Amino acid sequence: MKTILLSVLMLGAALTADAQATVKANFAKNDTTFYKDVIKMDMALPMGQGNKKIAITKNTRYVVLDKTANGYKIECNITDIIVDGDQEVAEQAQVMGNKYLKGVKMLLQTNTDGKVEKILNLDEVASTGSKTAIADIEEQYKKNPMIEQVLPKAKFLMAISEQFEEKALIDNLNENSFLYYYGKDLRTNSKEDRTKQGMKLTSTYTVGNNGGNTVITTNLKDNMTESDVKKMMIDQMKKMGMGEEVTSQIDANWGQMKAMGMTNLSVNGTDNLTFLPNGWLQSLSGKSATKVMGMEMKLDTQSEITYKNWK
């Protein structure tokens, strides 16, 4: 019995001894890694208007161009985005999935931990992304001229251009990829406040070690007051280019929206990530449920390596 108990304790120690870890890159020059992300979305519309489902498949290539005493120079390229499902929702999902950056090679400068600090070819990225966005928006307004009455095209174009500022691009990378974790010193039960898609969240971490791999479980939960929710809704409208004449309606109708249960927001999610000893993400799986403005959205996310030139 003592032998069995000791074996169980040793196994537990092997899996959980690393109750804290710093997620750190240990890449080599010319490392090349391809990832496939599959995101499945199930959206229940408010007031019984039905469900909409979509699936997004995104392929991203990372190439380590250089490694110096100051950090890494990494090329990040979204090579493909495929969206299946409801076309209206798919259009918004593609924007969320960096639709306008498809095929654009971003040159990222990181620190020695792998945390992104700068986009070296910002002008090129902004120019190419903006041209793609403008062409897409022109097409949308051509197909449906009525949009102009709700959202003037000039305001929409100006709002979209802000997505290509350096801070916005880096924030987007961090929100939508494993790059967010580099340089973080995490320990089991540690908490961190973060913002994702405009929502204030609290992350609670569990950290372990399995065969030399760093295993991180992130539990996400909303951390927003009623004022935060109102501000988030208004900010999201402003991001789309909507002016005071539209955003002021949120304030004016807040009481009515509250009575209808449309001002409540809740987020619950769990992400499981495994980082290899060299710092590359081996896999990610996540599930989340978000309720906002009477709508419920469930996400299932899977990420895996599809190609690598390193061992």
Wavefront OBJ file of the C-alpha trace (Angstrom):
o trace
v 0.000 0.000 0.000
v 2.830 2.402 0.850
v 4.431 1.654 -2.523
v 1.171 2.367 -4.357
v 0.644 5.591 -2.392
v 4.208 6.729 -3.114
v 3.741 5.993 -6.828
v 0.540 8.051 -6.922
v 2.245 10.946 -5.133
v 5.198 10.828 -7.530
v 2.851 10.826 -10.527
v 1.001 13.809 -9.109
v 4.286 15.617 -8.533
v 5.378 14.949 -12.117
v 2.207 16.545 -13.460
v 1.854 19.489 -11.078
v 5.295 20.304 -9.680
v 5.580 23.234 -12.064
v 2.852 25.256 -10.322
v 4.358 28.391 -11.817
v 6.044 29.085 -15.122
v 7.180 31.880 -17.384
v 6.006 31.282 -20.932
v 9.142 31.971 -22.919
v 10.199 31.513 -26.520
v 13.307 29.476 -27.193
v 13.085 29.553 -30.965
v 15.883 28.986 -33.454
v 16.535 31.083 -36.526
v 14.584 29.727 -39.536
v 12.027 27.919 -37.351
v 8.881 27.614 -39.467
v 5.545 26.611 -37.958
v 2.091 26.388 -39.560
v -1.065 26.409 -37.418
v -4.653 25.622 -38.272
v -7.318 27.254 -36.102
v -10.895 25.988 -36.314
v -13.529 28.122 -34.593
v -17.135 26.942 -34.466
v -19.748 29.491 -33.482
v -23.352 28.799 -32.463
v -25.393 31.961 -31.994
v -28.876 32.044 -30.420
v -30.576 35.279 -31.487
v -32.689 37.356 -29.074
v -36.463 37.086 -28.743
v -36.635 33.628 -30.298
v -35.368 34.667 -33.728
v -33.561 31.362 -34.199
v -29.969 30.167 -34.374
v -27.081 30.884 -36.694
v -24.013 28.707 -37.024
v -20.688 29.307 -38.710
v -17.264 27.695 -38.791
v -14.033 29.602 -39.413
v -10.845 27.856 -40.508
v -7.735 30.019 -40.370
v -4.228 28.977 -41.418
v -1.273 30.996 -40.125
v 2.446 30.667 -40.850
v 5.203 31.832 -38.500
v 8.843 32.064 -39.613
v 11.672 33.116 -37.283
v 13.761 35.376 -39.523
v 16.340 36.335 -36.917
v 17.338 35.776 -33.304
v 19.473 38.322 -31.453
v 20.347 39.247 -27.886
v 17.359 41.620 -27.957
v 14.733 39.152 -29.154
v 13.221 37.679 -32.289
v 12.176 38.926 -35.692
v 9.191 36.821 -36.764
v 7.177 36.829 -39.978
v 3.473 36.219 -39.316
v 1.247 35.507 -42.313
v -2.434 34.520 -42.326
v -2.353 32.399 -45.463
v -6.035 31.512 -45.630
v -9.402 32.135 -43.970
v -12.411 29.996 -44.869
v -15.853 30.696 -43.409
v -18.811 28.355 -43.760
v -22.345 29.117 -42.630
v -24.678 32.105 -42.414
v -23.325 34.770 -44.755
v -24.281 37.818 -42.687
v -22.633 36.472 -39.548
v -19.755 35.103 -41.618
v -18.956 38.593 -42.897
v -18.547 39.915 -39.343
v -16.627 36.807 -38.298
v -14.141 37.250 -41.124
v -13.432 40.795 -39.937
v -12.885 39.417 -36.420
v -10.589 36.785 -37.900
v -8.303 39.372 -39.511
v -9.939 39.097 -42.914
v -8.223 42.226 -44.207
v -4.769 40.923 -43.265
v -5.035 37.691 -45.214
v -1.832 37.232 -47.215
v -0.092 40.201 -45.557
v 3.339 39.339 -44.131
v 3.694 41.107 -40.800
v 7.233 41.416 -39.466
v 7.051 41.241 -35.689
v 9.815 42.354 -33.342
v 9.632 40.621 -29.966
v 11.626 40.750 -26.768
v 13.692 37.769 -25.603
v 10.578 36.113 -24.125
v 8.716 36.317 -27.433
v 6.360 39.156 -26.473
v 5.470 41.289 -29.510
v 6.717 44.858 -29.090
v 6.707 46.313 -32.580
v 5.570 45.773 -36.173
v 8.619 46.507 -38.289
v 6.772 46.929 -41.607
v 3.796 48.815 -40.186
v 3.400 51.135 -43.196
v 3.252 48.201 -45.605
v 0.795 46.266 -43.425
v -1.446 49.294 -42.911
v -1.391 50.220 -46.597
v -2.170 46.723 -47.884
v -4.801 46.041 -45.226
v -6.480 49.399 -45.799
v -6.694 48.871 -49.559
v -8.341 45.488 -49.036
v -10.745 46.945 -46.477
v -11.698 49.897 -48.688
v -12.392 47.637 -51.674
v -14.543 45.368 -49.507
v -16.502 48.258 -47.984
v -17.078 49.849 -51.401
v -18.521 46.529 -52.569
v -20.812 46.283 -49.531
v -22.224 49.772 -50.083
v -22.625 49.115 -53.792
v -24.687 45.992 -53.089
v -26.787 47.690 -50.411
v -26.942 51.500 -50.782
v -29.364 51.691 -47.829
v -26.424 51.171 -45.442
v -25.423 54.790 -46.096
v -28.505 56.026 -44.224
v -27.543 54.146 -41.054
v -23.769 54.328 -41.330
v -22.196 56.897 -43.667
v -19.461 55.256 -45.693
v -16.914 57.984 -44.930
v -17.286 57.381 -41.178
v -17.015 53.625 -41.633
v -13.823 53.990 -43.671
v -12.270 56.251 -41.047
v -13.177 53.804 -38.266
v -11.725 50.852 -40.179
v -8.458 52.723 -40.735
v -7.930 52.801 -36.954
v -7.703 48.988 -36.989
v -4.369 49.321 -38.794
v -2.642 51.445 -36.167
v 0.244 49.603 -34.498
v -1.346 49.260 -31.058
v -4.607 47.987 -32.538
v -2.766 45.407 -34.660
v -0.707 44.131 -31.716
v -3.785 44.022 -29.474
v -5.600 42.038 -32.157
v -2.719 39.574 -32.433
v -2.707 39.064 -28.682
v -6.477 38.665 -28.461
v -6.635 36.097 -31.239
v -3.482 34.017 -30.810
v -1.166 32.300 -28.351
v 1.293 35.209 -28.659
v -0.554 36.787 -25.726
v 1.095 34.375 -23.274
v 4.758 35.062 -24.048
v 6.598 36.775 -21.222
v 3.902 36.088 -18.658
v 4.925 34.741 -15.257
v 1.977 32.539 -14.315
v 1.234 30.442 -11.271
v -1.674 28.250 -10.255
v -4.636 30.301 -8.944
v -3.073 33.592 -10.072
v -5.541 36.048 -11.580
v -5.202 38.670 -14.282
v -7.572 41.308 -15.622
v -7.644 41.576 -19.398
v -9.774 42.973 -22.203
v -10.959 40.889 -25.137
v -13.237 42.148 -27.909
v -13.985 45.150 -25.701
v -15.077 43.002 -22.745
v -13.397 43.232 -19.341
v -12.527 39.728 -18.165
v -10.669 38.058 -15.327
v -8.367 35.136 -16.126
v -7.622 32.529 -13.459
v -4.708 30.252 -14.292
v -3.736 26.685 -13.516
v -0.159 25.827 -14.458
v 1.415 22.384 -14.730
v 4.271 20.483 -16.328
v 3.766 17.309 -18.321
v 6.856 15.636 -19.746
v 8.699 18.945 -20.066
v 5.732 20.702 -21.675
v 4.103 23.675 -19.954
v 0.361 23.117 -19.614
v -1.843 26.142 -18.914
v -5.560 26.190 -18.204
v -7.154 29.630 -18.373
v -10.617 30.165 -16.916
v -12.220 33.365 -18.180
v -15.095 35.191 -16.504
v -16.729 38.559 -17.063
v -15.758 41.394 -14.743
v -17.986 44.276 -15.819
v -20.307 46.716 -14.090
v -23.474 47.999 -15.752
v -21.585 51.181 -16.685
v -18.829 49.068 -18.262
v -21.399 47.203 -20.381
v -22.964 50.450 -21.599
v -19.548 51.907 -22.449
v -18.562 48.726 -24.296
v -21.709 48.837 -26.464
v -21.134 52.493 -27.316
v -17.423 51.941 -28.023
v -18.199 49.027 -30.349
v -20.636 51.208 -32.306
v -18.025 53.955 -32.535
v -15.504 51.416 -33.840
v -17.900 50.791 -36.721
v -18.013 54.520 -37.419
v -21.442 55.265 -35.930
v -21.816 58.811 -34.690
v -23.421 60.504 -31.699
v -26.849 60.381 -33.337
v -26.762 56.580 -33.078
v -24.728 55.978 -29.916
v -26.873 58.455 -27.940
v -29.803 56.082 -28.416
v -28.075 53.604 -26.097
v -28.248 56.154 -23.276
v -31.772 57.232 -24.171
v -33.164 53.688 -24.327
v -31.058 52.093 -21.583
v -33.973 51.707 -19.171
v -36.087 49.956 -21.787
v -33.187 47.724 -22.829
v -32.568 46.842 -19.182
v -36.219 45.861 -18.686
v -35.899 43.544 -21.697
v -32.768 41.920 -20.258
v -30.588 43.269 -23.070
v -28.069 45.032 -20.824
v -26.877 41.868 -19.107
v -23.496 40.447 -20.063
v -21.909 37.220 -18.926
v -18.829 35.399 -20.165
v -17.589 31.985 -19.093
v -14.814 30.164 -20.888
v -11.915 27.771 -20.538
v -8.779 27.538 -22.691
v -6.293 24.680 -22.456
v -2.840 25.341 -23.935
v 0.268 23.191 -24.167
v 3.613 24.876 -24.863
v 6.617 22.792 -25.903
v 10.070 23.253 -24.295
v 11.159 25.376 -27.288
v 8.270 27.763 -26.669
v 6.076 26.864 -29.626
v 2.428 26.167 -28.890
v 1.695 22.482 -29.401
v -2.089 22.698 -29.146
v -4.976 24.778 -27.889
v -8.578 23.861 -27.160
v -11.190 26.180 -25.772
v -14.888 26.609 -25.126
v -16.764 29.744 -24.145
v -20.303 31.046 -23.754
v -21.143 34.735 -23.993
v -24.527 36.313 -23.323
v -25.004 39.913 -24.387
v -27.954 42.034 -25.570
v -30.294 39.052 -25.297
v -28.088 36.932 -27.533
v -26.070 33.870 -26.557
v -22.945 32.875 -28.458
v -21.051 29.636 -27.914
v -17.544 29.180 -29.294
v -15.476 26.046 -29.704
v -11.838 26.685 -30.655
v -9.165 24.181 -31.681
v -5.611 24.993 -32.761
v -2.920 22.592 -33.889
v 0.397 22.478 -35.735
v 0.029 21.325 -39.341
v 3.682 21.753 -40.367
v 7.022 22.387 -38.667
v 10.645 22.206 -39.789
v 12.056 21.679 -36.282
v 12.155 18.725 -33.897
l 1 2 3 4 5 6 7 8 9 10 11 12 13 14 15 16 17 18 19 20 21 22 23 24 25 26 27 28 29 30 31 32 33 34 35 36 37 38 39 40 41 42 43 44 45 46 47 48 49 50 51 52 53 54 55 56 57 58 59 60 61 62 63 64 65 66 67 68 69 70 71 72 73 74 75 76 77 78 79 80 81 82 83 84 85 86 87 88 89 90 91 92 93 94 95 96 97 98 99 100 101 102 103 104 105 106 107 108 109 110 111 112 113 114 115 116 117 118 119 120 121 122 123 124 125 126 127 128 129 130 131 132 133 134 135 136 137 138 139 140 141 142 143 144 145 146 147 148 149 150 151 152 153 154 155 156 157 158 159 160 161 162 163 164 165 166 167 168 169 170 171 172 173 174 175 176 177 178 179 180 181 182 183 184 185 186 187 188 189 190 191 192 193 194 195 196 197 198 199 200 201 202 203 204 205 206 207 208 209 210 211 212 213 214 215 216 217 218 219 220 221 222 223 224 225 226 227 228 229 230 231 232 233 234 235 236 237 238 239 240 241 242 243 244 245 246 247 248 249 250 251 252 253 254 255 256 257 258 259 260 261 262 263 264 265 266 267 268 269 270 271 272 273 274 275 276 277 278 279 280 281 282 283 284 285 286 287 288 289 290 291 292 293 294 295 296 297 298 299 300 301 302 303 304 305 306 307 308 309 310 311
